[in-house]
Amino acid sequence: MDKPVLVTGAYGFIGRHVARFLSAQGRSVVGIGHGVWSRDEWRNWGIAEWHTADITLDSLVTYAGQPEFVIHCAGGSSVPFANANPYQDYHRTVTTTASVLEFVRLHAPGAAVVFPSSAAVYGQAPRVPIRESDPIQPVSPYGEHKRMGEVLCESYASHFGVRAAIVRLFSVYGNGLRKQLLWDGCSRISRGECEFAGTGQEQRDWLHVTDAAALLVLACQHASAGPEVVNGGTGTGVSVADVVQHMMDCFGKKQAPRFSGQRR
C-alpha cells in the first residue's frame, strides 16, 4: 500500500489544487494548516484527512504520520501582506519550512520535500526569460523569506541528506484566486474603472494553477540532496496591457485601458 502524501497549507489556493491532483492519481492525501471547512468540502478537494493546526514540529509529529513526500504549500503568499507584516510572513514561510525539514530529518527519513518558492527571489531581473542560474536579488520581504526557505532546503539537503526540490513559481492564476492582476482587473472593470498602475509594459509569465499543481507533484520525483531547483512558468511573458485589454474585451468595454505610470 502506498504511503500517504502530506500537503501543508492544503486549504490554500495552490494547496487544494495539489491535493486534488494527487487524489486523482489515487494517492491518499493528509492535509494540515489553517482553514475551517466542512468534511464534505475538504473531501471534495481530494483530502482524505484534514487537520486545522499551525505547522510546527509537534503538530507534524502528531498528524503527519509517515508520508512518502511532503509538498509544503503553507507559507506567505502576498507581497503587500509581507510588506505590512514582515514578522508574521517570516513565520508563515521560514519557520514552517524549518519545521517541515526537521520533521523529515527526525521522523520521516527518506521522504522528499517540495518547496514552492517564488520568482520574487530574483527581484528585478536584468533579462527575460529568467534562468535558474540568474542572480538571486529579492527586493521585498516576501522574496527574502522565500529565499530563506530555499536556503533551509539547501542546508538540510547538504548536511542531512534530506531530498528536496525547489520550484520558483511565477504568476499562478485560476478560479478561486481573489487577488493579483486578474482578480483586481476584473473587479475594477466591473466597476467601470479603466485606469491601472504601472506602464502596462510590465511582463508576467502566467501559469494556470492546475499546471502548477502538476509541476509540484512532478518535482517530487526529482527531489535530491542537490537540491533540484526549477522555474515554474512557461518561459513566455505577456504584457500587463495585453492582459487588461483582453479582460476589457471580455467585459464588452470599447475603450482602451489607461496606465498611470505609478509603480506599486
Salt bridges, closest charged atoms under 4 A:
GLU49 OE2 - HIS51 NE2 2.67
ASP54 OD1 - HIS34 NE2 2.47
GLU68 OE1 - ARG27 NH2 2.36
ASP89 OD2 - HIS145 ND1 2.67
GLU102 OE2 - ARG105 NH2 2.84
ASP134 OD1 - ARG127 NH2 2.65
GLU150 OE1 - ARG147 NH1 2.65
GLU150 OE1 - ARG168 NH2 2.86
GLU154 OE2 - ARG147 NH1 3.11
GLU193 OE1 - ARG188 NH1 3.29
GLU193 OE2 - ARG191 NE 3.06
GLU195 OE1 - ARG258 NE 3.84
